[in-house]
């Protein structure tokens, strides 16, 4: 491959790279829903997004707070958040109590299950009943575990 051919390939690859940078468009439908797309549809306005450099992508406070303000995300005061966290804790604790009772009931039913008169331990009907009870115990145990995990992650 001669030098001019290499130069041509380099130029062509640079053009392809420049063309690959996609334009993003914002539009609002009749219902007021905001949509973002790479297609310039009817009423879509191009968003002018500049490419971030490596230094700009490093996390720091001012970038985050500026982006939050730009998105018009409402700020919640500490007292309101504490009330919400307290209510969330109360709801999860209530759900946990209900699930623990359901787990205890499922364990009791599992323990009391026995073959019906004349039924063998390997009878398909008996095995199906035991399997359903095992599934119920597992479901409630998984729920109790998940709720305890959720409570552990809540702020005190």
N, C-alpha and C positions, 0 to 999 in steps of 0.2 A: 504494500500500500504506500503510495507516494505521499509527500508532505501536503500537497494541496487537497488530497482526498481526506486526510486526517483533519485538516482545518475545516473542511466542509461538514464532516460528521460532528465535530465539536460545535460548530455554529448551529447545526440542525438540532442537536441535543439541548442546547441552551434555549432555543426557541420553543421546543416542546416543554421544557421545564417552566418557562414563563407562562405558557398557555395553560398549564396544569393548575395554576392557582385559580381556584373556583371563586366565583362571585356569589354572594349570599343575598337573597331578597326577602323582604318582610312584606306580608300582606295581611289584610283583615277581611274575613268573609262577612257575609250578610248578617250572621248571628253575632258578630263582634269577636270571634275567635281569631287570635293572632297566630299566623303560620309563618315559618321560616323555611325557605327552600332554595335550591340552586337553579330553579327555573324562573325566568322573568315573565310570570303570568300577568293577567290583566289586573291593573291596579297595584302591582308589586313594586316596591321601591328598593333600590339597591342599598345595602348597608355598606358603609365604607369602613372596613376593618383593616387596620394596618397590621402587618406581620410583627409579632413580638420578637424581640431579640433575646438572647440568652440572659442578659442582665435584667431584662424586664420580667422574665418568667420566675425569677427568684422571689419566694414569698416574703412580703413585708406588710406591715399594718396598713399603710396608706393605700395600697392597691386594693386590698380587701374592702376597706370601708368605702372607698370611692365606688367600687363595683356594686356594693349593696345600696348605696344612695342612688346610683344610676338606675337600678332596677325598681326603685320605689318600694322596697320591702319594708313593711311596718316594723317599728321597733317596739318592743314590749318592756315595760318597766319591771324592775326586780320583784316588786310586790305582786303584780299580776302573774308573773312566771312562777313565783312561790306558791300561789293559790292553785295554779294549774297543776304543778308538780304534786301538791298535797292531794288534790282531787284524783289525779292519776294513781297515786299510791293507794288511796282508799279503794278505788275501783279494782285495782289489781289484787289487793289483799282480799277483797270480797270474792273475786273470781277464784283465787287460790283456795280459800276456805271451801267453796262449792266443789272445786275439783278434788280436794283432799277427801271430802265426804264421798264423792262419787268413786274415788279410788278405793276407799275403805269398803264401800258397798260391793264393788266389783271383786275385790279380794275375798270378801266373805262368800259371795256367790260362787266364786271359783273353788274355794275350800269346801263348800257344801255340796258341790256337784258330784253326783254318784250315778252309776248306771241304774236305769229303771229296772223294775222286776223282770228277771229273765234276760236282761241285756248284758252282753259281754263287754269287757274293756276295749276290745278291738272292733266293736260294732260301729259302723259308719255314722249312725245317728248320734251316738254318744261322743264320738271323736269330733263331730261337727259342733256339738254344743260346747265341748271343752275348748275347741279352737276359737269360737266366738267369745267365750269368757276370757281367754288369753289375750285376744285382740282388744277387748274392753279394758283390761288391766293395763296393757301397754299404752293405749291411747291416753288414759287418765294419768299414768305415770309420766309420759312425755309432756302432757299439759302442765302438771305440777312442776316438773323440771324447768320448763320454759318460763312459767310465771315466776318461779324463784330467781331465775336468771335475770328476768326483767326487773324485779324488785332490787336486785343487787346493783343494777346499773342506774337506778334512780338516785338523784341527789338527795342527801339527807336533809 
